[in-house]
Amino acid sequence: MKTVDLQELGKYLRKKGISPTKALNIIQRSVEQDKTRGPKFQWKMLRFTLYLWERHKEYRSDPPHKGLGKRIDTIKRLCKTTRYVDFYRAYSDEKFNYENECKRLADLVSEPRQRKYFNSKYFKLEGRQDKMAQPLIDKLR
């Protein structure tokens, strides 16, 4: 690998139109600690898990595979559960607000940038050790 001095780096950044501030931000993001260990990430993934489990229950309900309802209906049903509220209180100091939490979860689930987290390596079927199959996750999402 070729060594680059600061003058070469400066020339490259000017040529590409990258400001020093933007370059520093890019470098900081790339060397920043892994964010998958923090409570914010854990809470997000727990919400995704609870959401997928709720969708899976809906998918398996009688009659089998009748189809899935609207995503927002599943989210509203999930946010009413004591399980969800208890987890919310464990991860947040704020007072639980049903309407706000429904909106936040709906926005989070539908956000295109979150698609990469709906991966079978992150989810197991409820009450089992089996990983959730990717085609099932794609259908439930």
VENWOQUI-V218622 format. One record per backbone hydrogen bond with DSSP energy under -0.5 kcal/mol. NH is the residue of the N-H (numbers start at 1). CO is the residue of the C=O. If there is no record, write none. Layout:
BEGIN
nh/co
NH/CO
NH/CO
END
This chain:
BEGIN
nh/co
9/5
10/6
11/7
12/8
13/9
14/10
15/11
16/12
17/13
17/14
18/13
19/17
23/19
24/20
25/21
26/22
27/23
28/24
29/25
30/26
31/27
32/28
37/34
38/35
42/38
43/39
44/40
45/41
46/42
47/43
48/44
49/45
50/46
51/47
52/48
53/49
54/50
55/51
56/52
57/53
58/54
59/55
60/56
61/57
65/59
66/63
74/70
75/71
76/72
77/73
78/74
79/75
80/76
80/77
81/78
85/81
86/82
87/83
88/84
89/85
90/86
91/87
92/88
98/96
101/97
102/98
103/99
104/100
105/101
106/102
107/103
108/104
109/105
110/106
111/107
114/111
115/112
117/114
118/114
118/115
119/117
122/119
123/119
123/120
125/130
128/125
132/123
137/133
138/134
139/135
140/136
141/137
END
